[in-house]
Amino acid sequence: MIPAHVPAELVMDCPIADRKIYFEDVFATRLTAVHAETPPVYWCPNIYPDGSGGWAVRQVADLKEILADDDLFTARGFSGFARMIGEEWDVIPVELAGERHAKFRKVLNPVFTPQKMMALDGLVRQRAEQFIGAFEKRGS
């Protein structure tokens, strides 16, 4: 559904919103054309995994302005996970804003540093291989 306030000339398809797997460099094969042919901000009718629409913002300066303005722009409900099961709660920390977001980030950031994530590489690979092996044995 396209909201009434969205001008028709700003409604455009996003070439990677179709949820397909591409075995190519989509930045070279698909997104370069988008940058040449679309305005800096446009409405994509199916940009989110649940098929709903949203604004596609292409320029870093615009994105920074949006991300810094919690009063005008919100991430609340962005993921749609709670809504899919008939609930209303925030996915922490991505759907939080302002001071509440900062408090969670202060706790989470030290736990999720690149170094700490890389330290889990072997364990994650081992678990993935176990799961894949179980699927292979079942034939599914």
N, C-alpha and C positions, 0 to 999 in steps of 0.2 A: 504494500500500500504506500502510495506517495502522499505525504502530508499536503494539505491545501496551501501552506505557506511556501512550498518549494516551487520556484519558477520552472516551467516545462523545459526551458532551454538549458537548465542545469541538471537535468535527469539523464544520466549516461550509464552504460554498463561498465563494470570494472572487469578487465580481462582475466583476473585471477580469482574472482568471486564465485566461479562455477564449481569449485571444490573438486577439480580434477587433479590427477597426478601428472605432472609434466616432466618429461625426461629431457629437459633443455634448460638453458639459462633464461628464465622468464624476464629477467631485467633487460636482457638484450633483445629477446624475441617478441615480447609483449608490452613491457612497461615503457620502453623508450618511445613507442608510438603514443602511448597515453600522455606522456609528458609533452609531446609535440602537438597533440590534438585536443587536449582538454584544458579547461580553465584551472586555476590554482585550487579551487574548491568546487566540488560537484557532488550531486546526490546519486548514490548507487543503490538501486532498489533491492538488491539481494546481497549486500556486503557482509552480513553476519551469518554465522553457521545456521541459525534458525530460519534463514530466508528473509529476515527483515532488512529494511534499508537503513542507510546512514550516510553521513557526509564523508567523502574521501578528500583528505587534505594533503596536498602534494609537496608543499614547501616547508622547509624546516622552520623558518621564522614564524609562519602561521601556526605550526604545531606547538612551538614554544609558547606563543601567546595563549593558545587554547589551554595547554597543560598548566599554565600559571594562573588561570582565572577560574577558581573553584566556584565563584558566585554565578557566573554566566554559563559555564560548561560543567557538566557532571559526568562522573564515571559510574554513578549509582545504577545498578541493574545492567551494566554494560555487557557482562558475560551472558546473561540470560539463564544461568544455571538454576538459580532459585526459582525463577518464573516457570521453568520447564516442569517443575514438580509441584507447582501451586504454592510456593513459599515466597517470602520476602525477607531476604537477608543479604548481607554484603559479602562478596568474596574478598578476603583480606590478603594483601593490602590494596589490590588494584582497583577496587570499587569504593575506596575511602578517599576522603579529601582533607586538606588542611592539616590542622594539628593532630587529628585522629590518625591520619595517614602517616604523619611524621613519627608519632609514637610507635606505631607498629614497625615502621622501617628501621627505627633505631634499634629495636630488638632483633629484627630479622636479618638486616644487612650483614652483621658479623658472622652469622651462621651460614650464609649463602655466598661467600666470597668465591671468586673463580678458583682459588687454590683449594678450598674445601670441597667444591664440586668435583674438581679433577681428582681429588683423593678418593672419591667414590667410583671412579671410572671402572676399576677392576670388578668391584662388587656388582655394579649395574650390568656390566657385560656378562658376568657369570649368571646372574638372575635371568637376563634375557635369553641366554643360551639354554638354560633349564626350561624356560617356558616354551621356547621354540622346539626343543627336543621333545617335550610332552605333546605338543601339537603334531609333530612328525609321527610319533608313535601311534597316535590316535587316527592319523590320516586326515586330520582337519585343521 
